[in-house]
Amino acid sequence: MPASLTNAHAIRGAIARLDDPNYSRWEAQIRRAGGCRQPIHLRGRVEHWDQATGELLHRYSTRTEPDGVLRVPCKTRRASRCPSCAETYRADTYHLIRAGLVGGKGVPETVTGHPCLFVTLTAPSFGVVHTRREKNGKIQPCHARRDATRCPHGRILTCTTRHGADEECLGEPLCPDCYDYTGSVLFNATAPLLWKRFAEALRRHLAKSGGLTLAEMRAQLVVSFAKVAEYQRRGVVHFHAVIRLDGPDGPTSTPPAWATLALLAQAVQHAASVVTATIPAVNGEPARVLRWGRQIDTRPITLEGELTEQAVAGYIAKYATKAAECVGTLDRRVFPTEDLSALPVREHARQLIAECLRLGALDDLADLRLTQWAHMLGFRGHFSTRSRHYSTTLGDIRADRAEHAITDDVTTGRLPLFDEDTVLIVAEWHYIGRGFTPGDALVAASLTGTAIPPAPADFGGGAR
């Protein structure tokens, strides 16, 4: 359809929505969804019954709603899909991380006295890439080498450019033919396993340092952590983590005197240097032993200075809403039947996706699920995780928000005041679709002040 006809259709839809007698209720739904770009459309009802008397206390049905649906936030964590919902996820993650550093949300303030480090585990090199270097606040040449030689493909592996922060070439290999795309993809796929083995090696080293077995150490010491995965511009992940030592009951108990900050730093360096993940030889591909990169950063978190608890919590929360799309790939799955040359991605990402699809077709590597996670360049782990004892949970934070919303509904008269222990709630909901029609997208954008795309293919609510 020509753009002029599309725009005319959107304008007609916007006028029809504004003229709808139920517009005020539709507007209230949009505002209550907090500017969500792809709100979920639900159809159904909820009833509150008094279990003692059988009396119906309250009934809500979407029959009276505009288009017969209720629009609720999509609650995605991906900023590329919905900045509004991702911001909520980021804020929740921020409070979760910060509570584990200074207390709050059920964590005592005494947790500030526990040994705690901000740790960064990086990936090894898979080839020389364009990078931005700074020293004493001055931008350095990318790869300036006086004795640079030609690679086997005839390229001189040197670059004297002082790159800007947003240049597209950052992360691109100086010689794509020399770059180890296979190793990069396999590292991403095994990064969750490397983290698991790192955590196990960390606990073993701490127990050995205290002269204890693992079982004996659990009665004195617990290792708590919260971590997030970040993609580097070259398309490989590395992990940022807050690692803290607690007593046997978690943040409410003090760790033993022998569990010092210096010991934790030494244990992190040791564990990161010894753990490996082996990919066996398969279909002509040589066996590979993958490990963390040499740059292991361990820094104490302070209440003042550059690395404060606020800075760390903000840094981790920021990356909890991002994924591989920030390095030039897609935020959706790529199928083997697709034409990779037509994908709107940079060439380096295209090569990594192609390598995922090639390796994913090998039966011996099926467990890595590289085909399903090609759009993530092979990484299939959780982006934001925490140990059981670190602090509160995202579920608890969301439950507090839901309780606040119910209290507000009761206060404003939208819900009756009742005893939850004596009330039976009967609910029935059906998924109808999501997103906006072109006309609704125009009106919603004017209400929220954000650019909102039209509805995705599975939209099912409304006719505009």
Secondary structure, 3 states (H helix, E strand, C coil): CCHHHHHHHHHHHHHHHHHCCCHHHHHHHHHHCCCCCCCEEEEEEEEEEECCCCCEEEEEEHHHCHHHCEEECCCCCCCCCCHHHHHHHHHHHHHHHHHHHHCECCECHHHHHCCEEEEEECCCCCCCECCCEEECCEEECCECCCCCCECCCCCECCECCCCCCCCCCCCCECCCCCCCHHHHHHHHHHHHHHHHHHHHHHHHHHHHHCCCCHHHHHCCCEEEEEEEEEECCCCCEEEEEEEEEEECCECCCCCCCCCCHHHHHHHHHHHHHHCCEEECCECCECCEEECCCCCEEEEECECCCCCEHHHHHHHHHHHCCCCHHHHCCCCCCCCCCCCHHHCCCCHHHHHHHHHHHHHHCCHHHHHHCCCCCHHHCCCCCCCEEECCCCCCCHHHHHHHHHHHHHHHHHHCCCCCCCCHHHEEEEEEEEEEEECCCHHHHHHHHHHHCCCCCCCCCCCCCCCC
